Amino acid sequence: MSEDRQELESRARSEASGREMNERAMVSLALSIFWVFGFGSVAAIYLGVRALREIGASEGRESGRAMAWTAIAASAVGLVGTMMVVAVWVAS
């Protein structure tokens, strides 16, 4: 239920500013949370970078830059963690 409220608040802020939230930024953040053994993280980094490019090219019509950067950072941490687990697993 709180997710619905957060989504509504996000939409209200976006509508109030007259800017639309970039969909790739939202998907990127979701994939960074559900990293799926690293595959989601790779996809989240790719989509986050694409979202940043789209937001930059939108000339202020789209928002979501912070969301895209957060997804990229979280995905990078997830990938490093995955590599550490794999390295320990291989070494043992």
PyMOL commands that place a pseudoatom at each C-alpha (Angstrom):
pseudoatom trace, name=CA, resn=MET, resi=1, chain=A, elem=C, hetatm=0, pos=[0.000, 0.000, 0.000]
pseudoatom trace, name=CA, resn=SER, resi=2, chain=A, elem=C, hetatm=0, pos=[2.837, 2.423, 0.736]
pseudoatom trace, name=CA, resn=GLU, resi=3, chain=A, elem=C, hetatm=0, pos=[4.262, 1.737, -2.746]
pseudoatom trace, name=CA, resn=ASP, resi=4, chain=A, elem=C, hetatm=0, pos=[1.014, 3.000, -4.267]
pseudoatom trace, name=CA, resn=ARG, resi=5, chain=A, elem=C, hetatm=0, pos=[1.230, 6.118, -2.138]
pseudoatom trace, name=CA, resn=GLN, resi=6, chain=A, elem=C, hetatm=0, pos=[4.849, 6.696, -3.120]
pseudoatom trace, name=CA, resn=GLU, resi=7, chain=A, elem=C, hetatm=0, pos=[3.960, 6.283, -6.794]
pseudoatom trace, name=CA, resn=LEU, resi=8, chain=A, elem=C, hetatm=0, pos=[1.118, 8.772, -6.481]
pseudoatom trace, name=CA, resn=GLU, resi=9, chain=A, elem=C, hetatm=0, pos=[3.369, 11.273, -4.692]
pseudoatom trace, name=CA, resn=SER, resi=10, chain=A, elem=C, hetatm=0, pos=[6.024, 10.820, -7.382]
pseudoatom trace, name=CA, resn=ARG, resi=11, chain=A, elem=C, hetatm=0, pos=[3.473, 11.433, -10.119]
pseudoatom trace, name=CA, resn=ALA, resi=12, chain=A, elem=C, hetatm=0, pos=[2.136, 14.492, -8.318]
pseudoatom trace, name=CA, resn=ARG, resi=13, chain=A, elem=C, hetatm=0, pos=[5.636, 15.981, -8.016]
pseudoatom trace, name=CA, resn=SER, resi=14, chain=A, elem=C, hetatm=0, pos=[6.312, 15.186, -11.654]
pseudoatom trace, name=CA, resn=GLU, resi=15, chain=A, elem=C, hetatm=0, pos=[3.028, 16.727, -12.807]
pseudoatom trace, name=CA, resn=ALA, resi=16, chain=A, elem=C, hetatm=0, pos=[3.556, 19.780, -10.625]
pseudoatom trace, name=CA, resn=SER, resi=17, chain=A, elem=C, hetatm=0, pos=[6.915, 20.410, -12.226]
pseudoatom trace, name=CA, resn=GLY, resi=18, chain=A, elem=C, hetatm=0, pos=[5.469, 19.792, -15.696]
pseudoatom trace, name=CA, resn=ARG, resi=19, chain=A, elem=C, hetatm=0, pos=[8.078, 17.129, -16.376]
pseudoatom trace, name=CA, resn=GLU, resi=20, chain=A, elem=C, hetatm=0, pos=[7.535, 13.476, -17.110]
pseudoatom trace, name=CA, resn=MET, resi=21, chain=A, elem=C, hetatm=0, pos=[9.523, 10.802, -15.270]
pseudoatom trace, name=CA, resn=ASN, resi=22, chain=A, elem=C, hetatm=0, pos=[11.794, 8.837, -17.593]
pseudoatom trace, name=CA, resn=GLU, resi=23, chain=A, elem=C, hetatm=0, pos=[10.557, 5.241, -17.771]
pseudoatom trace, name=CA, resn=ARG, resi=24, chain=A, elem=C, hetatm=0, pos=[14.011, 3.758, -18.336]
pseudoatom trace, name=CA, resn=ALA, resi=25, chain=A, elem=C, hetatm=0, pos=[15.187, 5.383, -15.105]
pseudoatom trace, name=CA, resn=MET, resi=26, chain=A, elem=C, hetatm=0, pos=[12.339, 3.707, -13.214]
pseudoatom trace, name=CA, resn=VAL, resi=27, chain=A, elem=C, hetatm=0, pos=[12.987, 0.306, -14.776]
pseudoatom trace, name=CA, resn=SER, resi=28, chain=A, elem=C, hetatm=0, pos=[16.704, 0.702, -14.137]
pseudoatom trace, name=CA, resn=LEU, resi=29, chain=A, elem=C, hetatm=0, pos=[16.074, 1.344, -10.442]
pseudoatom trace, name=CA, resn=ALA, resi=30, chain=A, elem=C, hetatm=0, pos=[13.788, -1.691, -10.201]
pseudoatom trace, name=CA, resn=LEU, resi=31, chain=A, elem=C, hetatm=0, pos=[16.393, -3.913, -11.867]
pseudoatom trace, name=CA, resn=SER, resi=32, chain=A, elem=C, hetatm=0, pos=[19.125, -2.626, -9.582]
pseudoatom trace, name=CA, resn=ILE, resi=33, chain=A, elem=C, hetatm=0, pos=[17.062, -3.768, -6.602]
pseudoatom trace, name=CA, resn=PHE, resi=34, chain=A, elem=C, hetatm=0, pos=[16.279, -7.178, -8.106]
pseudoatom trace, name=CA, resn=TRP, resi=35, chain=A, elem=C, hetatm=0, pos=[19.775, -7.856, -9.356]
pseudoatom trace, name=CA, resn=VAL, resi=36, chain=A, elem=C, hetatm=0, pos=[19.186, -11.555, -10.253]
pseudoatom trace, name=CA, resn=PHE, resi=37, chain=A, elem=C, hetatm=0, pos=[22.751, -12.758, -9.652]
pseudoatom trace, name=CA, resn=GLY, resi=38, chain=A, elem=C, hetatm=0, pos=[24.269, -9.843, -11.535]
pseudoatom trace, name=CA, resn=PHE, resi=39, chain=A, elem=C, hetatm=0, pos=[22.206, -9.995, -14.725]
pseudoatom trace, name=CA, resn=GLY, resi=40, chain=A, elem=C, hetatm=0, pos=[19.736, -7.413, -13.474]
pseudoatom trace, name=CA, resn=SER, resi=41, chain=A, elem=C, hetatm=0, pos=[22.622, -5.183, -12.444]
pseudoatom trace, name=CA, resn=VAL, resi=42, chain=A, elem=C, hetatm=0, pos=[24.134, -5.237, -15.918]
pseudoatom trace, name=CA, resn=ALA, resi=43, chain=A, elem=C, hetatm=0, pos=[20.770, -4.410, -17.452]
pseudoatom trace, name=CA, resn=ALA, resi=44, chain=A, elem=C, hetatm=0, pos=[20.198, -1.673, -14.850]
pseudoatom trace, name=CA, resn=ILE, resi=45, chain=A, elem=C, hetatm=0, pos=[23.519, -0.006, -15.659]
pseudoatom trace, name=CA, resn=TYR, resi=46, chain=A, elem=C, hetatm=0, pos=[22.740, -0.104, -19.375]
pseudoatom trace, name=CA, resn=LEU, resi=47, chain=A, elem=C, hetatm=0, pos=[19.240, 1.294, -18.891]
pseudoatom trace, name=CA, resn=GLY, resi=48, chain=A, elem=C, hetatm=0, pos=[20.482, 3.895, -16.409]
pseudoatom trace, name=CA, resn=VAL, resi=49, chain=A, elem=C, hetatm=0, pos=[23.007, 5.222, -18.906]
pseudoatom trace, name=CA, resn=ARG, resi=50, chain=A, elem=C, hetatm=0, pos=[20.362, 5.261, -21.649]
pseudoatom trace, name=CA, resn=ALA, resi=51, chain=A, elem=C, hetatm=0, pos=[17.994, 7.096, -19.301]
pseudoatom trace, name=CA, resn=LEU, resi=52, chain=A, elem=C, hetatm=0, pos=[20.628, 9.732, -18.545]
pseudoatom trace, name=CA, resn=ARG, resi=53, chain=A, elem=C, hetatm=0, pos=[21.156, 10.284, -22.267]
pseudoatom trace, name=CA, resn=GLU, resi=54, chain=A, elem=C, hetatm=0, pos=[17.409, 10.566, -22.895]
pseudoatom trace, name=CA, resn=ILE, resi=55, chain=A, elem=C, hetatm=0, pos=[16.916, 12.951, -19.981]
pseudoatom trace, name=CA, resn=GLY, resi=56, chain=A, elem=C, hetatm=0, pos=[19.752, 15.118, -21.241]
pseudoatom trace, name=CA, resn=ALA, resi=57, chain=A, elem=C, hetatm=0, pos=[18.330, 15.152, -24.758]
pseudoatom trace, name=CA, resn=SER, resi=58, chain=A, elem=C, hetatm=0, pos=[14.804, 15.960, -23.547]
pseudoatom trace, name=CA, resn=GLU, resi=59, chain=A, elem=C, hetatm=0, pos=[15.736, 19.588, -22.881]
pseudoatom trace, name=CA, resn=GLY, resi=60, chain=A, elem=C, hetatm=0, pos=[14.053, 19.583, -19.467]
pseudoatom trace, name=CA, resn=ARG, resi=61, chain=A, elem=C, hetatm=0, pos=[10.871, 17.735, -20.426]
pseudoatom trace, name=CA, resn=GLU, resi=62, chain=A, elem=C, hetatm=0, pos=[11.862, 14.598, -18.488]
pseudoatom trace, name=CA, resn=SER, resi=63, chain=A, elem=C, hetatm=0, pos=[13.065, 14.052, -14.945]
pseudoatom trace, name=CA, resn=GLY, resi=64, chain=A, elem=C, hetatm=0, pos=[14.694, 11.084, -13.251]
pseudoatom trace, name=CA, resn=ARG, resi=65, chain=A, elem=C, hetatm=0, pos=[18.395, 11.921, -13.360]
pseudoatom trace, name=CA, resn=ALA, resi=66, chain=A, elem=C, hetatm=0, pos=[18.887, 11.160, -9.635]
pseudoatom trace, name=CA, resn=MET, resi=67, chain=A, elem=C, hetatm=0, pos=[16.942, 7.912, -10.000]
pseudoatom trace, name=CA, resn=ALA, resi=68, chain=A, elem=C, hetatm=0, pos=[19.129, 6.806, -12.909]
pseudoatom trace, name=CA, resn=TRP, resi=69, chain=A, elem=C, hetatm=0, pos=[22.344, 7.641, -11.022]
pseudoatom trace, name=CA, resn=THR, resi=70, chain=A, elem=C, hetatm=0, pos=[21.075, 5.794, -7.939]
pseudoatom trace, name=CA, resn=ALA, resi=71, chain=A, elem=C, hetatm=0, pos=[20.309, 2.726, -10.053]
pseudoatom trace, name=CA, resn=ILE, resi=72, chain=A, elem=C, hetatm=0, pos=[23.763, 2.815, -11.652]
pseudoatom trace, name=CA, resn=ALA, resi=73, chain=A, elem=C, hetatm=0, pos=[25.491, 3.120, -8.264]
pseudoatom trace, name=CA, resn=ALA, resi=74, chain=A, elem=C, hetatm=0, pos=[23.394, 0.375, -6.647]
pseudoatom trace, name=CA, resn=SER, resi=75, chain=A, elem=C, hetatm=0, pos=[24.009, -1.902, -9.624]
pseudoatom trace, name=CA, resn=ALA, resi=76, chain=A, elem=C, hetatm=0, pos=[27.756, -1.311, -9.468]
pseudoatom trace, name=CA, resn=VAL, resi=77, chain=A, elem=C, hetatm=0, pos=[27.730, -2.258, -5.784]
pseudoatom trace, name=CA, resn=GLY, resi=78, chain=A, elem=C, hetatm=0, pos=[25.675, -5.347, -6.608]
pseudoatom trace, name=CA, resn=LEU, resi=79, chain=A, elem=C, hetatm=0, pos=[28.106, -6.401, -9.331]
pseudoatom trace, name=CA, resn=VAL, resi=80, chain=A, elem=C, hetatm=0, pos=[31.120, -5.937, -7.069]
pseudoatom trace, name=CA, resn=GLY, resi=81, chain=A, elem=C, hetatm=0, pos=[29.389, -8.000, -4.384]
pseudoatom trace, name=CA, resn=THR, resi=82, chain=A, elem=C, hetatm=0, pos=[28.590, -10.713, -6.901]
pseudoatom trace, name=CA, resn=MET, resi=83, chain=A, elem=C, hetatm=0, pos=[32.190, -10.804, -8.093]
pseudoatom trace, name=CA, resn=MET, resi=84, chain=A, elem=C, hetatm=0, pos=[33.427, -11.082, -4.509]
pseudoatom trace, name=CA, resn=VAL, resi=85, chain=A, elem=C, hetatm=0, pos=[31.096, -13.998, -3.785]
pseudoatom trace, name=CA, resn=VAL, resi=86, chain=A, elem=C, hetatm=0, pos=[32.141, -15.760, -6.991]
pseudoatom trace, name=CA, resn=ALA, resi=87, chain=A, elem=C, hetatm=0, pos=[35.824, -15.185, -6.222]
pseudoatom trace, name=CA, resn=VAL, resi=88, chain=A, elem=C, hetatm=0, pos=[35.467, -16.659, -2.737]
pseudoatom trace, name=CA, resn=TRP, resi=89, chain=A, elem=C, hetatm=0, pos=[33.461, -19.563, -4.115]
pseudoatom trace, name=CA, resn=VAL, resi=90, chain=A, elem=C, hetatm=0, pos=[36.049, -20.308, -6.814]
pseudoatom trace, name=CA, resn=ALA, resi=91, chain=A, elem=C, hetatm=0, pos=[38.961, -19.979, -4.380]
pseudoatom trace, name=CA, resn=SER, resi=92, chain=A, elem=C, hetatm=0, pos=[37.507, -22.456, -1.919]
for i in range(1, 92): cmd.bond("trace and resi %d" % i, "trace and resi %d" % (i + 1))
show_as sticks, trace
zoom trace
